Amino acid sequence: MLIAMAAAVCVAAVAMPARVAAAPVPDVPDSVSVAVGTVLGSTIGRIVDEFEQGGVALDRATVAAMASKAIEGRYTGMSLERAQLLVNDILNTMKPMAGVDSFDTASQVRFLDEAAAKEGAVRTATGVVLEVITEGEGAMPGRDDTVSVFYVGRLSDGTVFDATDDAVDFRVSELTPGLAEALTMMRPGGKYRVTIPSEQAYGEDGIPGIIPGRAALQFIVELNGVRR
């Protein structure tokens, strides 16, 4: 999921125009600065990981130095326009993380069948397979609710294509159909293994460079909370 924002975040880290001065905020505790720095640093680090997994060699010290300059509004040695073009070109030529453009349908059907064959697993009418690891308590979220989740997403060959370090918030209706369906069947505090057929995820095309076409996806999902 992160690669969709990689160009915007990385370009901002490489070159930023002069900042517009913001009104000072009185008595902001240092913990806020620590929190913002932690979130931004973690996000940039994960994007760097994805570029490297896509075959792009990066000097992390240079990335960090340019990000620091950009935060301070200093010139990095490259214009925003040039950085934008360069990053877009890189994203268009990155090799798929899984090393293949698409999976064969038979292998993905077997992957789903194996998940469904596990004791206690349930397969829904849409083909989504749910296995309870830990059951939660409370009301299940609706599609218009916002959920706070931890997750690890893998392909059928075991490749991790995305994972959270901390809980992240999503509106259920904005997720892929299979993951949205699964979350509406979970209760806060619950942790499930969710296996999703391609047609309930990213379909024939997948996401170039991240998720091959026709890929079934498997998530370990923990529902941390629900906001209505």
N, C-alpha and C positions, 0 to 999 in steps of 0.2 A: 503493500500500500504506500509505502513511503516514496517510492521512485516517482510517483505522479507529481510530488511536490519537490523533487530533487532539483530541477532546473531553477525554480524560483528561489529556493533556500540557498543553493550554492551560488547562484549569481549574486544574491544579496551579500553573501559572505566575501565574494571576490571584489566587487566594486559597487559602491553606493554613492548616490549624489549627496550634495550637502544636506545635512539634516535640518529640519524645521524645528526651531527651539520650542520645547513644550513648557507649559506653565509648571513651576516647581510644585512638587507634592510634599506637604509638610509631614514631618515625623514618620517617614516610611521606614519601618524596621529593616535592619540588614538582612533578616531572613527572607524578605521579599526579593532582594537582589540575588541572594544565594539560590532561591527557588527558580527565578527566571534564568539565571546562568546555567543551572543544572539542566533545566528542560531544553534550552537552546543547544547547549553543548552535547547533550545526549542525542538530540535529533540530528545535529550535524554529523556526529560520530557514526550514527547508524546509516546515514546517507553515504558517507565515505565508505563504509563497509560494503554497501550495495554497489557502488562504482567499482570497488576492487574485486568483488565477486563477479562483476560483469566484465572483468578483464582489463580495467583501466588502472594503470599504475599511478598512484598519488603519493606525494611527499606530505605526510601528515603535519610535519612541522611547518611547512609552507602554508598549508590550508589554515592551520591555527593562527599563524602570523597575519595572513590576509584577512581572516575573519576579525581579528582584533583591530586591525586598521579600519576595516569597514564599519565596525561598531562605533569607532571614534570619529567617523566621517572623513577619514584621511584617504588620499588617493593610493590605490594599491599597485599602480603601474599598468593598469588595464582599464579601458573604459567600460561602462556598463553595457553598451551596445555590442562591443567586441566580445565581452564575456558571455553575453546572452547567446550570440551566434556560436561560439566555441562549445558551450555546454550543450546546446541543442544538437550540434553535429555529433558530439560524443554520445548523447542519449540515443540518437538514431542508429549508431553503429555498434552499440554495446552487444556483446554476445549473450545469449540466454544463460541465466544462472544455472539452469538445470542441464545445459549442454544440448538440448533438443528443442526443435520448434514446436513439436506436438507429440502427444502420446497416442498410441493406438487404442481404439475403443475397447478392445477385448481386455487389455491389461487393466483398464480403469474399472470395467465391470467386475473383474476378479477382486480388485482392491475393495470395492464397495461390498461385494458378497462376503469377503473375509471379515469386514467390519461388522456386517449384519449377523454373522454366524457366532459372534462372541456371546457368551452367556449374559442375559439381561439386556442385550441391545435391542432397539426398536427401530423399525424402518417405517417412515411415514409414507403417505400416498404419493408424495413428490419424489421419493427415493432417498431422502435425507436419513442418515442413520445416526441415532443418538445412543450413547452408552453413559450411564450415570457413574461418575467416579465418587462424587460427594453430592448428596441431595441438599438443597437449600430449604429456606422457609420463607413464607410470606407470599404476596401476590405476584403473579407472573406479569412481566411487562407487556404492554400493547405496542403496536407498530408505530404509534405516534409518541411513545415515550423515549426518553434518553437513558441509555444504560452506561454504567461504568464497568469496564471489563479488563481482565488480564487475558492474554491469549498467546498461543504459539501456533503458527500455521505451517503445515508441511505438505509436500507433494507425495505421491504414492511411492517414489523412490527414496523417501526420507529427507529430501532437501528442505531445509527451513527457509521459507520465502519471506516470512515476516514474524515478528515477535515483539511483545511489549516489555519494557523494563518496569514501568509503573502502570497503574490503572489509567485507561484512556476512555473518553466519553464519545459515544456515537448515538445518533438518532436511529432507532431500529429500522425505520423505513428507508434509510439511506444505505443500508448494507446490502450485500448480495442476497437474493431471495432465500437461498438455503440457510445462510447464517441468521438472517432475520427470523425465519421460521423456527430455528432451533432456540433462539433467545426467548421467543414468546412461549416456549415450553419449559423454561427454567425459572427457578425461584432464587431470590437473592441469597448469596452464600454458596450456591450450587456450583459444581465443577463437572463439566461433561466432556466426553470425547465426541466430536461431531464430524461425520464424514459426509461430504456433499458431492453429488454428481455434477459433472461439468455443466449440464444445462441449467443447474441451479446456482452456478458460480459464474465463470467467465467464458463458457461456451467454446465454440470451434476456434475462435481466434486467440483466446487467452489474453495475457498482457505481455507484449513482446519484451524479451529480456528478463522477465520475472516468472511468469506462469505460462507454461506451454499450452498450446491449443488442446482442447478435449480433456484437460486435466481435472480429475476429481481431487478435491482438497480435504484435508483433515485438520481440524483445530482441537486443541485442548483449550477450552474456554471456561473461565471462572467469572460468574456474574457477581460483581462487587456491590452494585447498588442500582436503584431505579429512580429516575426523577420524572415526575409527570407534570 
